């Protein structure tokens, strides 16, 4: 019996255990071999018959069944890996042939591609992955370009900081800053008032309020650097409002040192109504000349959805005079809204105040919004613009028809 036990241990150690370790079964077989040896020892003590034989056939069947299951699992894994590799090779061939196939595809995406029910579904899924990959690359490229621009700006800022160490440059900058502050202080006493209406917080989102404040900050800087600045009033500006919080973010400690008038009162309580003119693109009355005795009001509103009539309705409720810039009189306007940004309005009003020249003032209108300045009678220019639009529309219709015919022929060829 001892010789049989020793023989069984040798068989397990020499043949079964290495094979089990190779296939990840050593942890399962080691307790079995240990219990086998212990059971043999117990049988030897209890029976006392040295000639008793060990039943090895049952243990061989158990071991063979476990090994067969492990081998079947490995074969299934090999088959799955081979199908995935074949699918990857097919996709690589399609990509080299010029089809819309992503360059990098994961195993989960590959399995989803293989589970698609039809060829058209597979093509659509690959096109979706390809577009998704292109969008990611484009976003990454934009982020890299933004990072490079930021590094260049920091480098230029460091270079400018080095140049500012020069005493003459510092003296010049300080002198100009004092001159600008002196002009702004003079404007607060003798200058023409210009009102920014801050009562549109409920009509905008948080992002739109932030954009409006950013444009007002640009407007204030432009007004401060002008030869004859306005006396800027921020009316209807409540404490702890979104406008106020965004201003604090931009100006920080300089907010209390700005040479402007900030109040939570309405402009009708500060100025006489007969001198107030509300500038809005929805007004039926067109502004002909710049009046130095009037007090112009600009609505501090930025809306992506182009909410028409909001500022006009507010001016009518208050009983104020309204006016719109004569854009169609001087510009050959394209189709689209005639709303301008707040800093563009500030540039136009400052130019009108200094020169009174509409052509010079309207140079600050974005070039994409008009074809050019009016040099002929307006009715002739409108005819020309309508002719151009009809020709463009005709060309687009021809392109659409050609594309439809091309796609239809492709579908027929596929059938």
C-alpha positions in Angstrom: 0.0 0.0 0.0 2.9 2.3 0.8 4.4 1.6 -2.6 1.1 2.5 -4.3 0.8 5.7 -2.4 4.4 6.7 -3.3 3.7 5.8 -7.0 0.5 8.0 -7.0 2.4 10.9 -5.5 5.1 10.6 -8.2 2.5 10.5 -11.0 0.8 13.6 -9.7 4.0 15.5 -9.2 5.7 14.5 -12.4 2.8 14.7 -15.0 -0.5 16.0 -13.6 0.7 19.0 -11.6 2.9 20.6 -14.3 0.1 20.2 -16.8 -2.4 21.8 -14.3 0.0 24.6 -13.5 0.4 25.3 -17.2 -3.4 25.6 -17.6 -4.2 27.3 -14.3 -5.5 24.2 -12.5 -2.8 23.7 -9.9 -4.8 25.3 -7.1 -7.7 22.9 -7.8 -5.6 19.7 -8.1 -3.3 20.2 -5.2 -6.0 19.8 -2.5 -7.3 16.7 -4.4 -3.9 15.0 -4.4 -3.5 15.9 -0.7 -6.9 14.4 0.2 -6.1 11.3 -1.9 -2.9 10.6 0.0 -4.6 11.2 3.3 -7.4 8.9 2.4 -4.9 6.2 1.5 -3.2 6.5 4.8 -6.4 6.3 6.6 -7.4 3.2 4.7 -4.1 1.7 5.5 -4.5 2.3 9.2 -8.1 1.1 9.4 -8.0 -1.9 7.1 -4.6 -3.3 7.9 -4.6 -5.2 4.7 -1.5 -4.4 2.7 -2.8 -6.1 -0.4 -5.8 -3.6 -0.9 -5.7 -2.0 -4.3 -6.2 1.7 -5.1 -9.1 2.7 -7.4 -7.2 5.0 -9.8 -9.7 4.8 -12.7 -12.2 7.0 -10.9 -9.6 9.7 -10.3 -8.4 9.4 -13.9 -11.9 10.1 -15.1 -12.2 13.1 -12.8 -8.9 14.5 -14.0 -9.7 13.9 -17.7 -13.1 15.7 -17.4 -11.5 18.7 -15.8 -8.8 18.8 -18.4 -11.3 18.5 -21.3 -13.4 21.4 -19.9 -10.2 23.6 -19.7 -9.1 22.6 -23.2 -12.6 23.4 -24.6 -12.5 26.8 -23.0 -9.1 27.5 -24.4 -10.2 26.4 -27.9 -13.2 28.7 -27.7 -11.0 31.6 -26.7 -8.6 30.8 -29.6 -11.6 30.8 -32.0 -12.8 34.1 -30.7 -9.3 35.6 -31.0 -9.0 34.3 -34.5 -12.3 35.8 -35.6 -11.4 39.2 -34.0 -8.1 39.2 -35.8 -9.8 38.4 -39.1 -12.2 41.2 -38.5 -9.3 43.6 -37.8 -7.6 42.6 -41.0 -10.8 43.2 -43.0 -11.2 46.7 -41.4 -7.6 47.5 -42.3 -8.2 46.5 -45.9 -11.3 48.7 -46.0 -9.4 51.6 -44.5 -6.6 51.3 -47.1 -9.3 51.1 -49.8 -10.5 54.6 -48.8 -13.7 53.7 -46.8 -14.8 55.5 -43.7 -13.1 53.2 -41.1 -11.6 54.3 -37.8 -7.9 53.9 -37.4 -8.1 52.6 -33.8 -10.9 50.3 -32.7 -11.3 48.5 -29.4 -12.3 44.9 -28.8 -15.7 45.9 -27.6 -16.3 48.0 -30.6 -15.1 45.2 -32.8 -17.5 42.7 -31.2 -20.3 45.2 -31.7 -19.3 45.5 -35.3 -19.4 41.7 -35.8 -22.8 41.5 -34.1 -24.4 44.0 -36.6 -27.2 42.2 -38.5 -26.6 43.6 -42.0 -23.8 45.0 -44.1 -25.4 48.5 -44.2 -25.6 48.5 -40.4 -21.9 47.6 -40.2 -21.1 50.5 -42.6 -23.1 52.9 -40.6 -21.5 51.8 -37.3 -18.0 52.1 -38.9 -18.9 55.6 -40.2 -20.1 56.6 -36.8 -16.8 55.5 -35.2 -14.8 57.2 -37.9 -16.6 60.5 -37.4 -16.3 60.2 -33.6 -12.5 59.7 -34.1 -12.3 62.7 -36.4 -14.1 64.9 -33.8 -11.7 63.7 -31.1 -8.7 64.5 -33.3 -10.1 67.9 -34.1 -10.7 68.7 -30.5 -7.2 67.6 -29.6 -5.8 69.7 -32.4 -7.7 72.8 -31.2 -6.6 72.2 -27.6 -2.9 71.9 -28.8 -3.2 75.1 -30.8 -4.8 76.9 -27.8 -2.0 75.7 -25.6 0.6 76.9 -28.1 -1.1 80.3 -28.4 -1.1 80.5 -24.6 2.5 79.6 -24.4 3.4 82.2 -27.1 1.3 84.8 -25.2 3.1 84.0 -22.0 6.4 84.3 -23.8 5.5 87.6 -25.3 4.3 88.8 -21.9 7.6 87.8 -20.3 9.4 89.7 -23.1 7.2 92.7 -22.6 7.8 92.5 -18.8 11.6 92.6 -19.6 11.1 95.6 -21.7 9.0 97.3 -19.1 12.1 97.3 -16.9 13.3 100.1 -18.9 12.7 103.3 -17.0 11.6 105.4 -20.1 9.0 102.8 -21.0 7.7 102.7 -17.4 7.5 106.5 -17.3 5.6 106.6 -20.6 3.1 104.0 -19.5 2.5 105.8 -16.2 2.1 109.1 -18.0 -0.4 107.7 -20.5 -2.4 106.0 -17.7 -2.6 109.3 -15.8 -3.7 111.1 -19.0 -6.5 108.5 -19.6 -7.6 108.8 -16.0 -7.6 112.6 -16.3 -9.8 112.5 -19.4 -12.2 110.1 -17.7 -12.4 112.3 -14.7 -13.1 115.4 -16.9 -15.8 113.4 -18.7 -17.5 112.6 -15.4 -17.9 116.4 -14.9 -18.3 117.8 -18.4 -18.7 114.8 -20.7 -21.9 113.6 -22.5 -23.6 110.8 -20.6 -23.9 107.3 -22.1 -26.2 104.8 -20.3 -25.8 101.0 -20.2 -29.2 99.5 -19.1 -28.5 96.5 -16.8 -32.1 95.3 -16.5 -32.0 92.3 -18.8 -30.6 89.7 -16.4 -33.9 87.7 -16.5 -33.9 87.5 -20.3 -30.4 85.9 -20.5 -28.6 82.8 -19.4 -25.5 82.9 -17.2 -23.2 82.5 -20.1 -25.0 85.3 -22.0 -24.6 87.6 -19.0 -20.9 86.8 -18.9 -20.5 87.7 -22.6 -22.4 90.9 -22.1 -20.1 91.9 -19.2 -17.1 91.1 -21.3 -18.3 93.3 -24.1 -19.0 96.1 -21.6 -15.5 95.8 -20.2 -14.1 96.2 -23.8 -16.4 99.2 -24.3 -15.2 100.9 -21.1 -11.5 100.4 -22.1 -12.2 101.8 -25.5 -14.1 104.8 -24.1 -11.2 105.5 -21.6 -8.6 105.6 -24.3 -10.6 107.9 -26.6 -9.9 111.6 -27.1 -13.3 112.8 -25.8 -14.8 110.0 -23.7 -18.4 109.6 -22.6 -19.5 109.8 -19.0 -20.5 106.1 -18.7 -23.5 105.2 -16.4 -24.3 101.7 -15.3 -28.0 102.0 -14.4 -30.3 99.3 -12.8 -27.2 97.5 -11.5 -28.2 95.7 -8.4 -25.7 94.4 -5.8 -25.1 90.6 -5.8 -26.7 90.4 -9.3 -25.0 88.3 -12.1 -23.9 91.5 -13.7 -22.2 92.7 -10.5 -20.5 89.3 -9.9 -19.1 89.2 -13.4 -17.8 92.8 -13.1 -16.0 91.8 -9.8 -14.4 88.9 -11.6 -13.1 91.1 -14.4 -12.0 94.2 -12.5 -11.3 92.7 -9.0 -9.8 95.5 -6.8 -10.0 98.1 -9.6 -13.8 98.0 -9.6 -14.1 100.6 -6.9 -11.6 102.8 -8.7 -13.3 103.0 -12.0 -14.2 106.6 -13.2 -17.8 105.7 -14.1 -21.1 106.1 -12.4 -22.7 102.9 -11.0 -26.2 103.0 -9.6 -29.2 100.7 -9.0 -31.6 103.5 -10.0 -33.3 103.7 -13.3 -32.1 106.3 -15.9 -35.6 107.9 -16.0 -35.1 108.9 -12.3 -31.7 110.5 -13.1 -32.2 112.3 -16.5 -35.2 114.0 -18.0 -37.2 111.8 -20.4 -37.1 114.3 -23.3 -33.4 113.9 -23.5 -33.2 110.1 -23.5 -33.0 108.1 -26.7 -33.0 104.3 -26.5 -30.9 102.7 -29.3 -32.4 99.5 -30.5 -32.3 97.7 -33.8 -36.1 97.1 -33.7 -37.0 100.8 -33.7 -39.0 102.1 -36.7 -37.3 105.4 -36.4 -33.8 105.7 -38.1 -31.1 107.8 -36.5 -30.0 110.5 -39.0 -27.4 112.5 -37.1 -25.6 112.3 -33.8 -27.1 114.7 -31.3 -24.6 115.9 -28.6 -27.4 117.1 -26.4 -29.2 113.7 -26.2 -28.4 110.9 -23.8 -28.2 107.6 -25.6 -29.1 104.3 -23.9 -27.7 101.0 -24.9 -29.3 97.8 -23.7 -26.7 95.5 -22.0 -28.1 92.3 -23.6 -26.5 89.5 -25.5 -28.8 86.8 -26.8 -27.9 83.9 -29.1 -31.6 83.3 -30.0 -32.1 87.0 -31.2 -35.1 88.0 -29.0 -36.6 90.7 -31.1 -38.6 93.6 -29.6 -37.4 93.2 -25.9 -35.6 96.5 -25.7 -38.2 98.3 -27.9 -41.0 97.1 -25.6 -39.1 98.3 -22.5 -38.5 101.8 -24.1 -42.2 102.0 -25.0 -43.3 101.1 -21.4 -41.1 103.9 -20.1 -42.3 106.3 -22.8 -38.9 107.0 -24.3 -37.8 108.0 -27.8 -36.1 105.2 -29.8 -33.8 105.1 -32.7 -31.9 102.6 -34.9 -28.7 102.9 -36.7 -29.1 103.6 -40.5 -27.4 100.4 -41.6 -29.5 99.9 -44.7 -29.0 103.5 -45.7 -25.3 103.3 -45.8 -24.6 99.6 -46.2 -25.7 96.9 -48.7 -26.9 94.6 -46.0 -27.0 90.8 -46.3 -29.8 88.7 -44.9 -29.6 88.4 -41.1 -30.2 90.3 -37.9 -29.0 93.9 -37.5 -27.8 93.4 -33.9 -24.3 94.6 -33.0 -22.1 93.8 -30.0 -21.8 96.4 -27.2 -18.2 97.2 -27.9 -19.0 97.8 -31.6 -21.8 100.2 -30.6 -19.3 102.0 -28.4 -16.8 102.3 -31.3 -19.5 103.6 -33.6 -20.8 106.2 -31.1 -17.3 107.5 -30.2 -16.5 107.9 -34.0 -19.8 109.7 -34.6 -19.2 112.0 -31.6 -15.7 112.9 -32.8 -16.2 113.1 -36.6 -19.9 112.9 -37.4 -19.0 110.7 -40.4 -21.3 107.7 -40.8 -19.0 105.9 -43.2 -16.1 106.1 -40.8 -18.3 105.0 -37.9 -19.8 102.0 -39.7 -16.4 100.6 -40.5 -16.7 98.9 -37.2 -19.6 96.8 -38.4 -18.3 93.2 -39.2 -17.5 92.8 -42.9 -19.4 89.5 -43.1 -22.7 91.3 -42.5 -22.7 93.5 -45.6 -21.5 93.5 -49.2 -20.2 97.1 -49.2 -21.1 100.7 -48.8 -24.0 102.2 -50.8 -22.7 104.1 -53.8 -25.9 103.9 -56.0 -29.6 104.6 -55.4 -31.0 102.1 -52.9 -33.7 100.6 -55.2 -31.0 99.7 -57.8 -28.8 98.1 -55.2 -31.7 96.0 -53.9 -32.4 94.8 -57.4 -28.8 93.7 -57.8 -28.8 92.0 -54.4 -32.0 90.1 -55.3 -30.5 89.0 -58.6 -27.4 87.7 -56.8 -29.5 85.8 -54.3 -31.7 84.2 -57.0 -28.5 83.2 -58.9 -27.1 81.7 -55.8 -30.3 79.9 -55.1 -30.5 78.5 -58.6 -26.9 77.2 -58.3 -27.7 75.5 -55.0 -30.8 73.8 -56.5 -28.7 72.5 -59.4 -26.1 71.1 -57.0 -28.9 69.5 -54.9 -30.3 67.8 -58.0 -26.9 66.5 -59.1 -26.2 65.1 -55.7 -29.6 63.4 -55.6 -29.1 61.8 -59.0 -25.6 60.6 -58.0 -26.9 59.0 -54.7 -29.8 57.5 -56.5 -27.6 55.9 -59.1 -25.4 54.5 -56.4 -28.4 52.9 -54.7 -29.5 51.3 -58.0 -26.0 49.9 -58.5 -26.0 48.4 -55.0 -29.3 46.7 -55.6 
